[in-house]
Amino acid sequence: MNIIIPMAGRGTRLRPHTLTIPKPLLPIAGKPIVQRLVEDIAAVCDEKIEEVAFIIGDFGDEVPGELMKIAESIGAKGKVFTQDEALGTAHAVLCAKESLSGEVIVGFADTLFKADFSLDRSTDGTIWVHQVADPKAFGVVKLNEEGHITDFVEKPQEFVSDLAIIGIYYFKDGENLRNELQYLIDNNIMEKGEYQITNALENMKLKGLKFVPGAVEEWLDCGNKNATVNTNTRILELKRSEFEINPEQYNGGTEIIEPCYIGKNVKIEGSKIGPHVSIGDNTSIKNCVIDKSIIQSNSELLNVECTNSMIGNFVKLDGKSKELSLGDYSVQE
């Protein structure tokens, strides 16, 4: 089994946080989004993951090394491919064409999920979906009475279905997917100006392949600041057992309301932290009241009261009381 992770997007809706860090490497409860996605996918597979292929943009020299470590953490070999131009989901997946062999799971690295099921290998593929209130912004699927997918529709402006494709797919035959993606590129078959994986799926269905939906219990989006903070909250709740905190290591009247994630060498004094706060390594917090927030590493917070906030790395903040979204190296006094 190979896992393909397209993650070359710029993450513009999460600026300023993505100006210095690729969105998939932003931390959720102490781990990068992409690491949690890879671990979640591996958890629903009942066989060894041989390879994890990451498709990235121009992310700098350090990112490939970090991604190799993520692959190694689940016992897999890592590979990194580059998408030089944003030409759609089909183009992104095809950038890793040499990894499209055998059984393949494709997972786009801007979403997390909660699910409890095993892969159905009796069909040609599984498309993870989730019911949404407004399907206009998503690719959706239609089903027949047997529960097979009959149509793939990209961002329908009139109601077709409310089963949104969450961006995670299983294919029994990776070579077949590769050929269909290549066909789109070779014949310049685009929709809304991009090569869409839903067009490849539609072609495969017309040739007789059977796809079924895979329902997830929760779809956790990381598309913007509010969504990312909410996802951090849910991960802290869902994975409470990961986060062991000894409140006695924090002095000066500090209260920790769990669940929270607190990294290494964090100093907290005279503060009320939680619930649903993640704090990165080497951060210092004094005389603060913080809940439902993500604070990254090497930051200093003094006299801060905030909620529903994201605060980056190497931030210095004194005396703010509001909802915050501050990127790396910000200073506010």
N, C-alpha and C positions, 0 to 999 in steps of 0.2 A: 504494500500500500504506500503510495506517495501522497503528500499533501502539497498543494500549490497555494501560495499566499500572495495575491496581487496587493501591493501596498505602495504604489508609486504616486498616489494622489497628493496634492499640496496641502490639503486640510485647511482651506481658506476660512471655513466657518468657525474654526477653533483658534484663529489668530487673537491675541499675539503669541499664544503658547506654541504654535507651530512655526513661528519665524525662526526658531533656533533648534527645534526638535521635531523630527517627523512624527505626525500624529500617531502612527501605530506604536511608537516607543514612549508615548506619554504613559505615566504610571496610573494604574487602577488598583487601589489597595496594595500598593507596594510592588506590583509587577507590571511591565509594559503590556499595553492592550494586546499586542500581537502574541506575546508569550501566553497570556491567558487564553487567547483564541486557539493557539496550537494545542495547549493542554486540554482544552474542552473537546476539540475534535478527536484527539487521541483517546480520550476517555470513552467516546461512543464507538470506537473501533474495537473489534475483538481479535485483532492480529497486529503484529509488529509493524510500526511505521519505519519504512526503509529510508525514506528521503523526504526532506522538507525543502521546497524550492520557493524562494522569496523573490518577488519582482519589485524592484525599487526604482526611485528616481535618482536625481543627483543629490544624494544625502550625505556626502562627505566620506572620508576615509575610515572613520571609526565604526560606522553602522554595520558593514558586512561582518566584522568580527563579533559584534553583539548578537547578530542573527545566527551565526554559527553556534554560539553558545546555547541559544534557545533550542535549536535543533538537537544539539548534543544532550540537552537536559531531558529529552524524551527518548534517548538512545538511537537517534536517527542521524543520517548524514545531511549536512546542510549545503545548499547551493544558492548562489545569488545571481540574478539576471537583472538587466537594466532596461527600463522602458524609457526611451529618449523623448517620446512625444505622447501626450495623452490623447489616444485615439479610440478609447472605449474599452469596455470590459473584455470583449473577444480578443482584441489586440493585446491587451495586458496579459491574459492567460497564455496566449500563443508565444509570448516572449520566453516562456519556459518550455518550449516545445520538446526539448530533449528529455524532460521529466514527465511528459505526457505519455506514459506507458503503463500497462497493467491497470490495476484498480487505482483510482485517483479520487481524492477529495479536494475540491477547490473552495477556499474560504477567503472572502474579501475582508481585509483587516480593519474594518471600521465598525464592527459589530461583535457583540458577545451574546451568548444564549444560555438558557437553562433547559436541559432536555434529559430524559431518562428512557433511552431505547437503544436497540441494536440495529445495525444496518440491515436492510432487506436486500439480500443478494439474489432474490428470485426475479427481479426486474432489471432493466438495463441501467436504471439510475434513480436517484432520489433527489428531490429538490426541497430543501427546507423552506417552509412557509410559516407565516403568522398572520392571523386575522387583524386587519387594521380598520380604523374608522374612515380614513380618507385615502383611498388607494391611488389617487392621481399622481403622486410623486414616486410610485414604485412600479417595477415590473410585477405582474400578477399572473396567476394560473387559473384556468377553468378545469373542472373535473367532470367526468361522466359518472354514470350510476355505479360502475365497478370501482370507482375511486382512482382511475387512471387520469393523468393530465391530458386534456384534449387541446388546449391552446396556451400559448405564452404571449402575453400582450405587454408591451413596454409603455409605462406611464399613460394609461388610458384616461382620456379627458371625459368620457362618458362611462357610466358604470358597466363593468364587465365582470368583475369579481372583487372580493375583499380579501383574498388570500395573497398576501404580498410575499414575493421572493426575498428572503433575508440576506442572500448573498453567499450561501453555502450549498454545495452540490456534491453528490457522489456519482461517479461514473464507473461502471464495470469495466469498460474498455477505453483506456486513455488514448490509444492510437486513433480510435474512431472520432473522439472529440477533437484531437489535433487536426485530423483531415477536414472536418467540418469547419473549424476555425480558419484553416488555411484557405478553404474554398471562399469564405467571405472576403478575405483580403485579396485573393487573386482576382475575384470578380467585382471588387469594389462595391460590395453590398453593404450599405450603411443605412442607419436609421437615426434621424435627428442629428446627423453629422458625425456619427461614430459607429464603429463596428461593435455590435451588441451580441453578447453571448446568448440572449434569448432567440436571436435569429438562427444561430447554430442549433439550439435545442429544437426549434420548430422544424428545421430541415431533418434532424434525426428522427423526430416523431413521424414526419411524413414518409420516412423510409421504413416505418414499422417498429421502431424502438419504443419500448414501454417505460414511461416514467411515472413515479408515484410521489405524492407529497410526503414530506417528513415534518410533522408538527413539532414545534418547540413550545415549552411551557411559558417561557419568557424570552422576549427579544430585547436586548439591552443595547441601545444605540449610543455611539460616541461621536455624533456628528457635530455638536456644538457644546458650548460651555455648560449650559443647563443639563443637557442630556448626559454629558460625561460625569457631572457631579451626581446625577441620579443613578447612573450605572455604578459609580463608586459606592453609593449607599447600598444598592442591592447586593453587590458582591460582598461587601462587609457583612450583610445579613446572611446571605446564602452560604458563605464559607467561614462562619464564625470560628470553627475549630482551627483555622489557620493562624488565628491572631491571638497569641497569648501575651498578656500585658501584666506586668507586676507593678501596681500603682505605688508600691513602697519605694521604688527607685526615683520617684519624683517628689521633691520636697516643697516646703514653703506654701502649704495649704492647697496643693494642686488636687483637682478632682478629675478623674478619667471616667467618662460614661461610655461603656462599651455598647456596640462593637466599634473598635477603632484599630487602625494599623499605625504603629509607631516604629520607625526605622532605627538603625544603629546610631549610637552616640548623640541621641536627641536629648536636649536639656529643656525641661519644663519647670517653671517656678510660678507659684501663686496664680494659677490659671484653672479655668474650667474647660475641659476639652471633651467634645463628643455630645451626643452620639454621632457616628458616621463621619469621622474625620480620619484622613490618611496623611501622615507626616513623613517626609523623606529623611534620609540619613543626614546627620550633622546639623540639623536645624535647631535653633534656640528660640524658645517662646517664654515670655515673661509678662505677667499681669494681663492675660488675654482671656476672652470668652469666645470660643470657636465651636461651631457645630456644622455638620453637613458641608464639608469642604475638603479640598485637596491642596496640601501644601507640600511643595517639592523640597529638594535637598539644599543644604548650605544656606538657608535663609534665616533672617533674624526678625522676629516680630515682638513688638513691645507695645503694651496698652492698646491692643487691637481687639475689637469686637466685630465678628463677621459671621455670616452664614451664606450658604449656597455660593461658595467662592472657589476660585482656582488661583493659586499663587505659585509662581514659578521658582526656578533655582536662583540662588544668590540674590534674593530680594531682601531689601531692608525697608521695614515698614514700622512706623511709629504713630499710634494714636488715631487709627481709622475705625469707624463704626458704620459699616454698611456692607453691601454685597460687592465683592471684588473680583476682578479678572485682570491679573497682573502677570506679564511675561517675565522671562529671565532677566536678571540684572536690573530690575526696576528699583528705584529708591523713592520713597515718599515719607516725609517727616512733617 
